[in-house]
């Protein structure tokens, strides 16, 4: 049986900690800042890459001030971003994938985008409906 002195335990712990870091595949943030001009959060990753995403798409930041958006903390060794005054968080891995909040939040974003989309077919249908007097009144 091994002699488990404090020195051996400390070395074993350090080795295990390093192996854990080496095994992590998800990117994590080295830094994050708010780009006021473009309304985006810019994230520098530990692997040398960078990406940006729209700040107001993050659940809890839709009505945040520029000062609040600029106050970003890194959580969990950079696996998440946190805005303390808004109590809002987003995982770095999620933001990279375009996930800015809960499933319900993402469905609302998708519905809003769908409602704002236009196409020649949608415009023609709207014109035809308008020529008929618009949307019919709901029956009581």
Secondary structure, 3 states (H helix, E strand, C coil): CCCCCHHHHHHHHHHHHHHHHHHCCCCCEEEEEEECCCCEEEEEECCCCEEEEEHHHCCCCCCCCHHHHHCCEEEHHHCEEEECCCCEEEEHHHHHCCCCCCHHHHHHHHHHHHHHCCCHHHHHHHHHHHHCCCCCCCCC
